[in-house]
Amino acid sequence: MPYGETKVYFDGSHYIAIPHTERPTKRRPKPPEEIITVTETPQETIQQSKDESAVTDDVIAPIPLVKGNDEQVAEQADSTPQTVNDSPKNERKTTRKELFNELYQDSLSVKKSERRKRIITAMLPYFKDETETAYYVDRNLERK
């Protein structure tokens, strides 16, 4: 037994030597963050679409089922008005943590409870349910 590397204690009447040991396990690395795809619409497009929706309401008319010619059904399908989503959407790949940090920076000027609600509603599409989202947001708010 190598006595040079022992810890020696005195318990009042005896000397106790404990041999040197190292931690048998290493620290476990953190798992890598999951990469998510965030779709954003530019602010100008959002405002324009709100203005346009107030002026015109495009409604898709249901196509009546007609027994008989398939050509008549095809012609009716071509003649019905269709709504087209012309607004460009930006897609980017990021992690949940980076998205949380961006949303947190955007909502620094509001109260804590309002900030929490905004972040939860913005991050809800990237989680399974609302409780998981709330847990993640609360944990990261404590971190901040």
N, C-alpha and C positions, 0 to 999 in steps of 0.2 A: 504494500500500500504506500503510495507516494505521500509522505507526511507534509511535504512542502506546500501542497495545494489544499490543505484541510482548513476548515473553519473551526476555531477553538472557542468554546464557550465555558464559562464557569457558572455552575448553578448554585453556588454557595458552599458546597463541600466537595464537589468533584469537577474535574476538567472533562469536557465532552468534545470530541473531535468529530466533525462531520466531513466526509470526503467531498471534494469538489465535483459537481455535476453540471453539465450544460443542459439547456433546454432540448429535450429530445425531438421536438417537432418545430418546423419552421412556421413562420406566419403565413397564413393562407392569403394569396393575392385576391383582390377584389375581382369579381367577375366583370367582364367588359360590358359597357352600356349597350343596350339594344338600340340599333339605328332605326329611326322612324322616318316616314316621308310626310312632310308638312306641306299642305296645300294652302296657299294664301291668295287672296284677291287683292289687287292694289286698292288703296283707299279711294282714289278717284273713281274707279270702276264701281265700288260699292255705293258711293254717293249717286252716281249716274243711274245705276240700276234701281235704287230706291225712288228716284225722281220719275223714271220711266214707268215703273210699276204703278205709281200713283195715277199716271195719265192713261195708260192703256193696260188692260188686263187681257192677256192672251190665254185662252182656255182651249184645251184640247177636247174636241167633241168626240164622244164615244162612237165607234163604228158599229152600226146595227148589223146583226148577224142575218144574212140573207141565204136562204136555202136555194141552191141553183148554181148559176154560173160563178166561177171563181174570178172571171174577168170583171164582173160588176163589183165584186168586193174589192178587187185590186184598184179599180178606178175610184171607188169611194175613198179608199185609203189614201190615194194620191191627192185627192181634192180637199181633204180635211186640213185645217190650219195646224201647223206644228210649231211649238215653241222652240226656239233655237237659243242655246246659251252661248252668246258671242263673247262673254266676258273672259278675258285671258286669266288663267290661273298660274301662279308661280309655284312650282314644286321644288322642294329642296330636302336634302337628307340631313338629319340632325339627330341628336340624342334627346331623351326626355329631360335630362338635366339642363342642357343648353336651352331648350324651349322654355323650361321653367324660369331660368335666369332672365331670358328676354321678356317674358310676361311680367316678371317681378319688377324689372327696371321700368317697364311701361306703366306700371300701376303704383309707383312710389308716391304719387301725389294724393292718393285716396286713403281712406281709413283702412285699418287692418281687416275688419270684417268684410268690407266691400272688396278689398284686394283679394282676399281668400276666395270669395264667391266668383270673381272675374277669372281668376286663375283656374279654378275647378271647372268652370263652364268651358274655358278655352281648351283645357287638356282632356276633357271627357272623351273625345273620339279616339284617343290613343290608349285607353284602358278598357278593361272588360266591363266594369260597372262603376257606379258612382262612389261606392264605399272605398274601393281600391284607389280611385282617383283622389278622394278626400284624404286618405291615409298618406299617400305619396306627397300631396301638397303640404299637409301638416308637418310631415317629417322634414321637408325642405324649407319650410318657413322657420322651423326651429334652427335649422342649419344657418339660415341667413341672419 
